C-alpha cells in the first residue's frame, strides 16, 4: 500500500495503519493513540453488554437488538430447525452520511 495516501483515500487498513494515520491527524504518539482507541472500544463494549446504545454525534448510533427465536427450514433436506434468540449489534448512520452515500460522494 502506498504511504503517501491520505486518510480518506485509504480503502482498507489494518490496525497498525489506522493507528498510525489517526496519530498523525491527532498529534498524539502511536502508543497514546492505541491506548485511546482501546479505551473507546472497551467503553462501547461495556455499553453494549449493559444493553445501552452508543450515540456518536454527526456519525450515527450503535445499538444492540434482540432477534427473536425462529424456525428455519433446510432447503435440501426439508428439516425444520429452531434458531434460538440472540443479540445483534446494529448501526444506524446519521442522515448526513445517508445523503452522502446516496449521492455517491
Buried (B, 14 or more C-beta within 10 A) or exposed (E): EEEEEEEEEEEEBEEEBBBBBBBEEEEBEEEEBBEBBEEEEEEBEEBBEEEEEBEEEEEBEBBBEEEEEEEEEEEEEEEEEEEEEEEEEEEEBBEEEEEEEEEEE
